[in-house]
Amino acid sequence: MSKTSKQYNKIVTTCKSLFEKKMKDYGSAWRILRLPSLTDQIFIKAQRIRQLQELEVNKVDEDEVSEFIGIINYSIMALIQLEIGVATEPDLGVAESIIYYEKHIKITKKLMENKNHDYGEAWREMRIASLTDLILQKILRIKQIEDNKGKTLVSEGIDANYQDMINYAIFALILTEENKTK
């Protein structure tokens, strides 16, 4: 688990660094995005990853790594929006947004640690394509919950689905890194 924790932290450092740089470039313009818009952005990224995994020839020179990072950062934005609500204009500075980012990553990592304890790190035996499919499944679940006005009968809420997508994307990035060194 110590190895996973270190790998997880390394991925988060990369993602948070990009988030912070984009905050400096664009400010918190993302604060106006409603949850369905953020969900759709994550959907686009996950679909792009699936296409990259299935196509033999790509016309755009991008890889899965940047798309998984996008899924992580958009999911964090969604968790922040769930917590403090959608704004009508950019209203967060870099420092404040990083505090929220770190708060939600900490909660999400704790969830990962608890699930890894119970599941015995089964994700390490999974294929990256399967993790992509799980992310797409979570997106479809979120869309259904959004269509149901946030109401669920027996299922976990939207926040848990965003957290799972973050963890699946981090697992995919860890496996990608490990596959490079084989």
Steps between C-alpha positions, in 0.01 A plus 500: 500500500795731564603461135149587384488802730826635358389438142164660573665809649730534199204497259309749717802733506504501118124558476495773765792676333313513169182614679693780670665613174163509324357699792778753445427511125119500508399581855203310637286530186401135562297617801210590268470140376199311628548135596354360176752712305789361705362148461487552123861622495606184686292292256681657203838420656401139580361450148824639357700250707281215379549612140877516550490148641299367206644688201816388329567840345445833677476828313570713808830448680371463857520213742279356769704654782381857443140380473518305829648810665206698360254250650666540838501880491145535366379256767668711769330808355166316520561408865580865575182609322301246704646644818474874440253528214529640150604863465374756249853625441855397591530542875791290625863596508778250442580448868139444602434262212809296594370470857175351363697282257715356780198448725317293239808304396563413865144368541524311169836345591359382833216333310757330276699378800187355662391326180854373432503350848172319435568400138870423534610734220318292238531797261867411447387194302258699285551626149508874439215454250287352779569801719393721209175304470438535874547876471250511213256293708536745792432791263180334378396445862564866580299609195209285618521644852514851352193420288331382822574843658764346729264249657597137547306217663781270609811618319793713608484863403669699230799585718595133548488447124731797436736364766500156340582654161793687651631180653450296181681767297788506749519120488513518119785753517690283750460196275602704195818606680572144610446369147763746371762353732433136410 
